[in-house]
């Protein structure tokens, strides 16, 4: 009897295993062939994230998700009014990735594949303080006021532009720092790729959510405002998230959370984070899990806060960052003549203030 009972249990177990296998194969085949996973909302393609319910517990999750990870390509080929900002780009979006929180392993794995790693080490040895020459007031403050000519640090510069006016170039070229350059504009990214071979690169924007998201990105200007003390003049800001009406310069791109980028780099200590994304800095800062990152110093553009992200302000940025244990300092010689106020604010984590004995330098 005991032997018979054990045989019945074994048959029952094998039956349940077989049923589970058939269910999994049916689900897998269904998702290979069912394109209803991707739905269109207001002309945009999104993955129906409800289809992923329970998949985080699935054996072979990566293979399952890869079968759903459809790429959607757009070819922008427009005759815009500016020859400098030609709109001729091929953009690839991946709707599935918008379903994942910023620490999801599948998302992190795929971001790693988007990086261009450093292609060479800096060929020059780090120099001493008397050989540091830079025209950037921001960079002088990092080098002199905060880090006391520290060598071999790590930076993130979000909004690197074409890298001709990058505020981390001297750190990289003269003090042997490396880091990550984040640039959303494709032709700027290609210029950085040619110019900054000793840094990591990624062609994306920073998400304003705690997961990837789509945004309309204007390749010419994220918006405009009236020039300080000149009501007859209007200034256009740099390319960025489109804040007004759509134009021939708009393209749709997929933004990645800054925390996801850090995890894809194995979450290094970030000695300096330069955040300059034309008015949406507060939204990005709100996505950071502050207890899970190691960021020593921020330099944040604040003079456009509130102009395009309406719930933002310079004071809101100051309140948020200082609430997480940072002290604010002024950048020297930093008045933006177009806005009439300081362009950037410098935030140093309190333990770093003590470590380097950071004090405010006078204007000079």
Secondary structure as a PSIPRED ss2 file (coil, helix, strand):
# PSIPRED VFORMAT (PSIPRED V4.0)

   1 X C   1.000  0.000  0.000
   2 X H   0.000  1.000  0.000
   3 X H   0.000  1.000  0.000
   4 X H   0.000  1.000  0.000
   5 X H   0.000  1.000  0.000
   6 X H   0.000  1.000  0.000
   7 X H   0.000  1.000  0.000
   8 X H   0.000  1.000  0.000
   9 X H   0.000  1.000  0.000
  10 X H   0.000  1.000  0.000
  11 X H   0.000  1.000  0.000
  12 X H   0.000  1.000  0.000
  13 X H   0.000  1.000  0.000
  14 X H   0.000  1.000  0.000
  15 X H   0.000  1.000  0.000
  16 X H   0.000  1.000  0.000
  17 X H   0.000  1.000  0.000
  18 X H   0.000  1.000  0.000
  19 X H   0.000  1.000  0.000
  20 X H   0.000  1.000  0.000
  21 X H   0.000  1.000  0.000
  22 X H   0.000  1.000  0.000
  23 X H   0.000  1.000  0.000
  24 X H   0.000  1.000  0.000
  25 X H   0.000  1.000  0.000
  26 X H   0.000  1.000  0.000
  27 X H   0.000  1.000  0.000
  28 X H   0.000  1.000  0.000
  29 X H   0.000  1.000  0.000
  30 X H   0.000  1.000  0.000
  31 X H   0.000  1.000  0.000
  32 X H   0.000  1.000  0.000
  33 X H   0.000  1.000  0.000
  34 X C   1.000  0.000  0.000
  35 X H   0.000  1.000  0.000
  36 X H   0.000  1.000  0.000
  37 X H   0.000  1.000  0.000
  38 X E   0.000  0.000  1.000
  39 X E   0.000  0.000  1.000
  40 X E   0.000  0.000  1.000
  41 X E   0.000  0.000  1.000
  42 X C   1.000  0.000  0.000
  43 X C   1.000  0.000  0.000
  44 X E   0.000  0.000  1.000
  45 X E   0.000  0.000  1.000
  46 X E   0.000  0.000  1.000
  47 X E   0.000  0.000  1.000
  48 X C   1.000  0.000  0.000
  49 X H   0.000  1.000  0.000
  50 X H   0.000  1.000  0.000
  51 X H   0.000  1.000  0.000
  52 X H   0.000  1.000  0.000
  53 X C   1.000  0.000  0.000
  54 X C   1.000  0.000  0.000
  55 X H   0.000  1.000  0.000
  56 X H   0.000  1.000  0.000
  57 X H   0.000  1.000  0.000
  58 X C   1.000  0.000  0.000
  59 X C   1.000  0.000  0.000
  60 X C   1.000  0.000  0.000
  61 X H   0.000  1.000  0.000
  62 X H   0.000  1.000  0.000
  63 X H   0.000  1.000  0.000
  64 X H   0.000  1.000  0.000
  65 X H   0.000  1.000  0.000
  66 X H   0.000  1.000  0.000
  67 X H   0.000  1.000  0.000
  68 X H   0.000  1.000  0.000
  69 X C   1.000  0.000  0.000
  70 X C   1.000  0.000  0.000
  71 X C   1.000  0.000  0.000
  72 X E   0.000  0.000  1.000
  73 X E   0.000  0.000  1.000
  74 X E   0.000  0.000  1.000
  75 X E   0.000  0.000  1.000
  76 X E   0.000  0.000  1.000
  77 X E   0.000  0.000  1.000
  78 X E   0.000  0.000  1.000
  79 X C   1.000  0.000  0.000
  80 X C   1.000  0.000  0.000
  81 X C   1.000  0.000  0.000
  82 X C   1.000  0.000  0.000
  83 X C   1.000  0.000  0.000
  84 X C   1.000  0.000  0.000
  85 X C   1.000  0.000  0.000
  86 X C   1.000  0.000  0.000
  87 X E   0.000  0.000  1.000
  88 X E   0.000  0.000  1.000
  89 X E   0.000  0.000  1.000
  90 X E   0.000  0.000  1.000
  91 X E   0.000  0.000  1.000
  92 X E   0.000  0.000  1.000
  93 X E   0.000  0.000  1.000
  94 X C   1.000  0.000  0.000
  95 X H   0.000  1.000  0.000
  96 X H   0.000  1.000  0.000
  97 X H   0.000  1.000  0.000
  98 X H   0.000  1.000  0.000
  99 X H   0.000  1.000  0.000
 100 X C   1.000  0.000  0.000
 101 X E   0.000  0.000  1.000
 102 X C   1.000  0.000  0.000
 103 X C   1.000  0.000  0.000
 104 X C   1.000  0.000  0.000
 105 X H   0.000  1.000  0.000
 106 X H   0.000  1.000  0.000
 107 X H   0.000  1.000  0.000
 108 X H   0.000  1.000  0.000
 109 X H   0.000  1.000  0.000
 110 X H   0.000  1.000  0.000
 111 X H   0.000  1.000  0.000
 112 X H   0.000  1.000  0.000
 113 X C   1.000  0.000  0.000
 114 X C   1.000  0.000  0.000
 115 X C   1.000  0.000  0.000
 116 X E   0.000  0.000  1.000
 117 X C   1.000  0.000  0.000
 118 X C   1.000  0.000  0.000
 119 X C   1.000  0.000  0.000
 120 X C   1.000  0.000  0.000
 121 X C   1.000  0.000  0.000
 122 X C   1.000  0.000  0.000
 123 X C   1.000  0.000  0.000
 124 X C   1.000  0.000  0.000
 125 X C   1.000  0.000  0.000
 126 X C   1.000  0.000  0.000
 127 X C   1.000  0.000  0.000
 128 X C   1.000  0.000  0.000
 129 X H   0.000  1.000  0.000
 130 X H   0.000  1.000  0.000
 131 X H   0.000  1.000  0.000
 132 X C   1.000  0.000  0.000
 133 X C   1.000  0.000  0.000
 134 X C   1.000  0.000  0.000
 135 X C   1.000  0.000  0.000
 136 X C   1.000  0.000  0.000
 137 X H   0.000  1.000  0.000
 138 X H   0.000  1.000  0.000
 139 X H   0.000  1.000  0.000
 140 X H   0.000  1.000  0.000
 141 X H   0.000  1.000  0.000
 142 X H   0.000  1.000  0.000
 143 X H   0.000  1.000  0.000
 144 X H   0.000  1.000  0.000
 145 X H   0.000  1.000  0.000
 146 X H   0.000  1.000  0.000
 147 X C   1.000  0.000  0.000
 148 X C   1.000  0.000  0.000
 149 X C   1.000  0.000  0.000
 150 X C   1.000  0.000  0.000
 151 X C   1.000  0.000  0.000
 152 X C   1.000  0.000  0.000
 153 X C   1.000  0.000  0.000
 154 X E   0.000  0.000  1.000
 155 X E   0.000  0.000  1.000
 156 X E   0.000  0.000  1.000
 157 X E   0.000  0.000  1.000
 158 X E   0.000  0.000  1.000
 159 X C   1.000  0.000  0.000
 160 X C   1.000  0.000  0.000
 161 X C   1.000  0.000  0.000
 162 X C   1.000  0.000  0.000
 163 X C   1.000  0.000  0.000
 164 X C   1.000  0.000  0.000
 165 X C   1.000  0.000  0.000
 166 X C   1.000  0.000  0.000
 167 X C   1.000  0.000  0.000
 168 X C   1.000  0.000  0.000
 169 X H   0.000  1.000  0.000
 170 X H   0.000  1.000  0.000
 171 X H   0.000  1.000  0.000
 172 X H   0.000  1.000  0.000
 173 X H   0.000  1.000  0.000
 174 X H   0.000  1.000  0.000
 175 X H   0.000  1.000  0.000
 176 X C   1.000  0.000  0.000
 177 X C   1.000  0.000  0.000
 178 X E   0.000  0.000  1.000
 179 X E   0.000  0.000  1.000
 180 X E   0.000  0.000  1.000
 181 X E   0.000  0.000  1.000
 182 X E   0.000  0.000  1.000
 183 X C   1.000  0.000  0.000
 184 X C   1.000  0.000  0.000
 185 X C   1.000  0.000  0.000
 186 X H   0.000  1.000  0.000
 187 X H   0.000  1.000  0.000
 188 X H   0.000  1.000  0.000
 189 X H   0.000  1.000  0.000
 190 X H   0.000  1.000  0.000
 191 X H   0.000  1.000  0.000
 192 X H   0.000  1.000  0.000
 193 X H   0.000  1.000  0.000
 194 X H   0.000  1.000  0.000
 195 X H   0.000  1.000  0.000
 196 X C   1.000  0.000  0.000
 197 X C   1.000  0.000  0.000
 198 X C   1.000  0.000  0.000
 199 X C   1.000  0.000  0.000
 200 X E   0.000  0.000  1.000
 201 X E   0.000  0.000  1.000
 202 X E   0.000  0.000  1.000
 203 X C   1.000  0.000  0.000
 204 X C   1.000  0.000  0.000
 205 X E   0.000  0.000  1.000
 206 X E   0.000  0.000  1.000
 207 X C   1.000  0.000  0.000
 208 X C   1.000  0.000  0.000
 209 X C   1.000  0.000  0.000
 210 X C   1.000  0.000  0.000
 211 X E   0.000  0.000  1.000
 212 X C   1.000  0.000  0.000
 213 X E   0.000  0.000  1.000
 214 X E   0.000  0.000  1.000
 215 X E   0.000  0.000  1.000
 216 X E   0.000  0.000  1.000
 217 X E   0.000  0.000  1.000
 218 X E   0.000  0.000  1.000
 219 X C   1.000  0.000  0.000
 220 X C   1.000  0.000  0.000
 221 X C   1.000  0.000  0.000
 222 X C   1.000  0.000  0.000
 223 X C   1.000  0.000  0.000
 224 X E   0.000  0.000  1.000
 225 X E   0.000  0.000  1.000
 226 X E   0.000  0.000  1.000
 227 X E   0.000  0.000  1.000
 228 X C   1.000  0.000  0.000
 229 X C   1.000  0.000  0.000
 230 X E   0.000  0.000  1.000
 231 X E   0.000  0.000  1.000
 232 X E   0.000  0.000  1.000
 233 X E   0.000  0.000  1.000
 234 X E   0.000  0.000  1.000
 235 X E   0.000  0.000  1.000
 236 X E   0.000  0.000  1.000
 237 X C   1.000  0.000  0.000
 238 X C   1.000  0.000  0.000
 239 X C   1.000  0.000  0.000
 240 X E   0.000  0.000  1.000
 241 X E   0.000  0.000  1.000
 242 X C   1.000  0.000  0.000
 243 X C   1.000  0.000  0.000
 244 X C   1.000  0.000  0.000
 245 X C   1.000  0.000  0.000
 246 X C   1.000  0.000  0.000
 247 X C   1.000  0.000  0.000
 248 X C   1.000  0.000  0.000
 249 X C   1.000  0.000  0.000
 250 X E   0.000  0.000  1.000
 251 X E   0.000  0.000  1.000
 252 X E   0.000  0.000  1.000
 253 X E   0.000  0.000  1.000
 254 X E   0.000  0.000  1.000
 255 X E   0.000  0.000  1.000
 256 X E   0.000  0.000  1.000
 257 X C   1.000  0.000  0.000
 258 X H   0.000  1.000  0.000
 259 X H   0.000  1.000  0.000
 260 X H   0.000  1.000  0.000
 261 X H   0.000  1.000  0.000
 262 X H   0.000  1.000  0.000
 263 X H   0.000  1.000  0.000
 264 X H   0.000  1.000  0.000
 265 X C   1.000  0.000  0.000
 266 X C   1.000  0.000  0.000
 267 X C   1.000  0.000  0.000
 268 X C   1.000  0.000  0.000
 269 X C   1.000  0.000  0.000
 270 X E   0.000  0.000  1.000
 271 X C   1.000  0.000  0.000
 272 X E   0.000  0.000  1.000
 273 X E   0.000  0.000  1.000
 274 X E   0.000  0.000  1.000
 275 X E   0.000  0.000  1.000
 276 X C   1.000  0.000  0.000
 277 X C   1.000  0.000  0.000
 278 X C   1.000  0.000  0.000
 279 X C   1.000  0.000  0.000
 280 X C   1.000  0.000  0.000
 281 X H   0.000  1.000  0.000
 282 X H   0.000  1.000  0.000
 283 X H   0.000  1.000  0.000
 284 X H   0.000  1.000  0.000
 285 X H   0.000  1.000  0.000
 286 X C   1.000  0.000  0.000
 287 X C   1.000  0.000  0.000
 288 X C   1.000  0.000  0.000
 289 X C   1.000  0.000  0.000
 290 X H   0.000  1.000  0.000
 291 X H   0.000  1.000  0.000
 292 X H   0.000  1.000  0.000
 293 X C   1.000  0.000  0.000
 294 X C   1.000  0.000  0.000
 295 X E   0.000  0.000  1.000
 296 X C   1.000  0.000  0.000
 297 X E   0.000  0.000  1.000
 298 X E   0.000  0.000  1.000
 299 X E   0.000  0.000  1.000
 300 X E   0.000  0.000  1.000
 301 X E   0.000  0.000  1.000
 302 X C   1.000  0.000  0.000
 303 X C   1.000  0.000  0.000
 304 X C   1.000  0.000  0.000
 305 X C   1.000  0.000  0.000
 306 X C   1.000  0.000  0.000
 307 X C   1.000  0.000  0.000
 308 X C   1.000  0.000  0.000
 309 X C   1.000  0.000  0.000
 310 X C   1.000  0.000  0.000
 311 X C   1.000  0.000  0.000
 312 X C   1.000  0.000  0.000
 313 X C   1.000  0.000  0.000
 314 X H   0.000  1.000  0.000
 315 X H   0.000  1.000  0.000
 316 X H   0.000  1.000  0.000
 317 X H   0.000  1.000  0.000
 318 X H   0.000  1.000  0.000
 319 X H   0.000  1.000  0.000
 320 X H   0.000  1.000  0.000
 321 X H   0.000  1.000  0.000
 322 X H   0.000  1.000  0.000
 323 X C   1.000  0.000  0.000
 324 X C   1.000  0.000  0.000
 325 X C   1.000  0.000  0.000
 326 X E   0.000  0.000  1.000
 327 X E   0.000  0.000  1.000
 328 X E   0.000  0.000  1.000
 329 X E   0.000  0.000  1.000
 330 X E   0.000  0.000  1.000
 331 X C   1.000  0.000  0.000
 332 X C   1.000  0.000  0.000
 333 X C   1.000  0.000  0.000
 334 X C   1.000  0.000  0.000
 335 X E   0.000  0.000  1.000
 336 X E   0.000  0.000  1.000
 337 X C   1.000  0.000  0.000
 338 X C   1.000  0.000  0.000
 339 X C   1.000  0.000  0.000
 340 X C   1.000  0.000  0.000
 341 X E   0.000  0.000  1.000
 342 X E   0.000  0.000  1.000
 343 X C   1.000  0.000  0.000
 344 X E   0.000  0.000  1.000
 345 X E   0.000  0.000  1.000
 346 X E   0.000  0.000  1.000
 347 X E   0.000  0.000  1.000
 348 X E   0.000  0.000  1.000
 349 X E   0.000  0.000  1.000
 350 X H   0.000  1.000  0.000
 351 X H   0.000  1.000  0.000
 352 X H   0.000  1.000  0.000
 353 X H   0.000  1.000  0.000
 354 X H   0.000  1.000  0.000
 355 X H   0.000  1.000  0.000
 356 X H   0.000  1.000  0.000
 357 X C   1.000  0.000  0.000
 358 X C   1.000  0.000  0.000
 359 X C   1.000  0.000  0.000
 360 X C   1.000  0.000  0.000
 361 X C   1.000  0.000  0.000
 362 X C   1.000  0.000  0.000
 363 X C   1.000  0.000  0.000
 364 X C   1.000  0.000  0.000
